[in-house]
Amino acid sequence: MKILIVGGGIAGLATAAFLRRRTSYQVELVERGPLLSDADDYGIAVASNGVALMRLLCDGEDLYQELQAKELEQVVKLHHSIRMVKIDVKDGTAIDDVGRRWTEAHCAYMTTAPASFLNSRQSLRFLLEKGCLVNWFYDEPNVAKDDARRLQRKVVAYPLDDKGNHQIFGYLPTTDELLSRFESSENTQRRVSIANNVPAHEAVAAFEPFHKDLRDLLSCHPTTDLCLVRDSDPLPSWRAAKAILIGDAAHAAAPRLKLAPVTDAGQGSAQAFEDAETLSHFISHLGLEEALDRFEQARKPRAHYVQSTGRVLNGCLSIDGWNEHHYYTTIYTWRGCGKT
Ligand SMILES: Cc1cc2nc3c(=O)[nH]c(=O)nc-3n(C[C@H](O)[C@H](O)[C@H](O)COP(=O)(O)OP(=O)(O)OC[C@H]3O[C@@H](n4cnc5c(N)ncnc54)[C@H](O)[C@@H]3O)c2cc1C
């Protein structure tokens, strides 16, 4: 059987790497971008459930490099700069943007494509050693501690590398003007997640509701990159015939800017690793049909829980009987469902 993975984000690369370790199937991965991350990249924080699964694969090293390593007999084929435009989930055919057909009798197509959250520059820069995020929480005397407005003004910063670069993260009120920055000029069908080189005065204006210290910091540099985070409603189904959605395409969740004292990492990457580990586990034990069914049954409750709690903790939703302790013990302690 050949397995085609569309999209070389965290979910796609991790799935390819787990499949290589656990099965002898032929795996091909197609990415519309360049695959290799730039030296000038962005960073994300990976929660403990994601770190544990990532360590099974590459112990904190680059997933792309891991997939290039030749020690494991079965080699995954990686193709970059190819954009899939159509997938026939019944007959197992994918067509790319220059009309080539990618066909195999028994394919499982796993696409991370439709809800593209990140452009390819934003791959992993792991923050394993740094662990916890630094909280820049500005106390505002007129806003009560449990007020949602307080959350909207929260900013976190965390170290990106050992050269002193930091990532600054805060929720901005969106405006049409700001949102228009995330429409790609070359193709209006495609939305990008990162707006590069936003002039300082615009970045400062966008962060207007935040503390002056932060705006002063933004004005120190002529330009800033702004990122747009989107989440999605839980989907009724991730599967259609031979295809299954994984990663953000299946269950995009907003990161949680939790109230003090500790800000916790987002779950996007960790959930992508969980998809990869779980899917490879079932594919290595079961026939394709059953494996895809079992994968969806196993992953959906966890992924939906994470999606909804993202909204709870960002003040957009309330859940009856919400229990913070239960969230941490359920989500953060997950260490995978199969052996390496
Ligand atoms: C600003 C920002 C900050 C974040 N911070 C954190 C954090 O701190 N911690 C955390 O855990 N998560 C964070 N996340 C979320 C996390 O990055 C995502 O959940 C994770 O990257 C999802 O991985 P993925 O592989 O599912 O999707 P993606 O990374 O979006 O990968 C999808 C890939 O598919 C490719 N593709 C799309 N369409 C096609 C096509 N038609 N043909 C071929 N290829 C295609 C895209 O180029 C892309 O490379 C953040 C997200 C954003 C936007």
The ligand as a MOL file (V3000), in Angstrom:
LIG
                    3D

  0  0  0     0  0            999 V3000
M  V30 BEGIN CTAB
M  V30 COUNTS 53 58 0 0 0
M  V30 BEGIN ATOM
M  V30 1 C 0.9690 32.3820 14.9070 0
M  V30 2 C 0.8160 30.9820 15.3860 0
M  V30 3 C 1.4140 30.6050 16.5710 0
M  V30 4 C 1.2720 29.2990 17.0300 0
M  V30 5 N 1.8920 28.9410 18.1880 0
M  V30 6 C 1.8130 27.6670 18.6230 0
M  V30 7 C 2.5000 27.2570 19.8090 0
M  V30 8 O 3.1660 28.0370 20.4630 0
M  V30 9 N 2.3930 25.9490 20.1650 0
M  V30 10 C 1.6750 25.0470 19.4500 0
M  V30 11 O 1.6340 23.8790 19.8220 0
M  V30 12 N 1.0290 25.4170 18.3310 0
M  V30 13 C 1.0760 26.6820 17.8950 0
M  V30 14 N 0.4230 27.0660 16.7590 0
M  V30 15 C -0.3630 26.0620 16.0320 0
M  V30 16 C 0.5440 25.0780 15.3000 0
M  V30 17 O 1.5600 25.7610 14.6260 0
M  V30 18 C -0.3170 24.2590 14.3470 0
M  V30 19 O -1.3430 23.6440 15.0820 0
M  V30 20 C 0.4950 23.1810 13.6180 0
M  V30 21 O 1.5560 23.7670 12.9000 0
M  V30 22 C -0.4130 22.4190 12.6820 0
M  V30 23 O 0.3510 21.5770 11.8790 0
M  V30 24 P -0.2800 20.9680 10.5610 0
M  V30 25 O 0.7700 20.0970 9.9690 0
M  V30 26 O -1.6100 20.3880 10.8550 0
M  V30 27 O -0.6120 22.2190 9.6160 0
M  V30 28 P 0.3760 23.2210 8.8740 0
M  V30 29 O 1.5900 23.5030 9.6960 0
M  V30 30 O -0.4780 24.3490 8.4280 0
M  V30 31 O 0.8700 22.3900 7.6110 0
M  V30 32 C 0.0730 22.2410 6.4700 0
M  V30 33 C 1.0330 22.1680 5.2910 0
M  V30 34 O 0.2810 21.8010 4.1300 0
M  V30 35 C 0.7830 22.5320 3.0360 0
M  V30 36 N -0.3080 22.5710 2.0410 0
M  V30 37 C -1.4700 23.2370 2.1630 0
M  V30 38 N -2.2190 23.0430 1.0610 0
M  V30 39 C -1.5070 22.2370 0.2410 0
M  V30 40 C -1.7680 21.6760 -1.0640 0
M  V30 41 N -2.8990 21.9270 -1.7080 0
M  V30 42 N -0.8150 20.8770 -1.6330 0
M  V30 43 C 0.3540 20.6300 -0.9610 0
M  V30 44 N 0.6350 21.1280 0.2610 0
M  V30 45 C -0.2770 21.9230 0.8530 0
M  V30 46 C 1.1270 23.9090 3.6240 0
M  V30 47 O 2.0700 24.5800 2.8240 0
M  V30 48 C 1.6940 23.5270 4.9950 0
M  V30 49 O 3.0920 23.3510 4.9700 0
M  V30 50 C 0.5300 28.3660 16.2800 0
M  V30 51 C -0.0640 28.7480 15.0680 0
M  V30 52 C 0.0680 30.0480 14.6200 0
M  V30 53 C -0.5690 30.4560 13.3180 0
M  V30 END ATOM
M  V30 BEGIN BOND
M  V30 1 1 1 2
M  V30 2 1 2 3
M  V30 3 2 2 52
M  V30 4 2 3 4
M  V30 5 1 4 5
M  V30 6 1 4 50
M  V30 7 2 5 6
M  V30 8 1 6 7
M  V30 9 1 6 13
M  V30 10 2 7 8
M  V30 11 1 7 9
M  V30 12 1 9 10
M  V30 13 2 10 11
M  V30 14 1 10 12
M  V30 15 2 12 13
M  V30 16 1 13 14
M  V30 17 1 14 15
M  V30 18 1 14 50
M  V30 19 1 15 16
M  V30 20 1 16 17
M  V30 21 1 16 18
M  V30 22 1 18 19
M  V30 23 1 18 20
M  V30 24 1 20 21
M  V30 25 1 20 22
M  V30 26 1 22 23
M  V30 27 1 23 24
M  V30 28 2 24 25
M  V30 29 1 24 26
M  V30 30 1 24 27
M  V30 31 1 27 28
M  V30 32 2 28 29
M  V30 33 1 28 30
M  V30 34 1 28 31
M  V30 35 1 31 32
M  V30 36 1 32 33
M  V30 37 1 33 34
M  V30 38 1 33 48
M  V30 39 1 34 35
M  V30 40 1 35 36
M  V30 41 1 35 46
M  V30 42 1 36 37
M  V30 43 1 36 45
M  V30 44 2 37 38
M  V30 45 1 38 39
M  V30 46 1 39 40
M  V30 47 2 39 45
M  V30 48 1 40 41
M  V30 49 2 40 42
M  V30 50 1 42 43
M  V30 51 2 43 44
M  V30 52 1 44 45
M  V30 53 1 46 47
M  V30 54 1 46 48
M  V30 55 1 48 49
M  V30 56 2 50 51
M  V30 57 1 51 52
M  V30 58 1 52 53
M  V30 END BOND
M  V30 END CTAB
M  END
